[in-house]
Amino acid sequence: MEILISMKADDMRRTKFRNLQMDMPATQTNGHFIAELREAETDKVELLKRYGEILLKKLNTKRNYAIEYTEHGFKLKKQVDYERDYMEEWDEWVEFSRELYEQLEEFFQEE
């Protein structure tokens, strides 16, 4: 499994650290932070998508999250809150995304 962390997935530079790739975004208006989780094995892709549905239900108490399903998993998107410090919010998103990735990696290794 791999995770891509970005402001916009299309603008991502391909720099690798373990199985984690990320791009430092620039401040924009109406932006979203994105964590794209992808898996190559078909049976794990289905589990990943089911997990995405559950995750979205848990996170949407704040209604600033969205999910987009892809052929290999899903993209979790969070609306950028421009009333907060941008870099602080970016750091929190990276930490959240890494924790999510690590938990899913652990789950799939037990599978």
Secondary structure, DSSP 8 states (H G I E B T S, - for coil): -EEEEESSGGG----EETTEEE------SS-EEEEEEE-SSHHHHHHHHHHHHHHHHHHTTSS-EEEEEETTEEEEEEE--TTS-HHHHHHHHHHHHHHHHHHHHHHHHH-
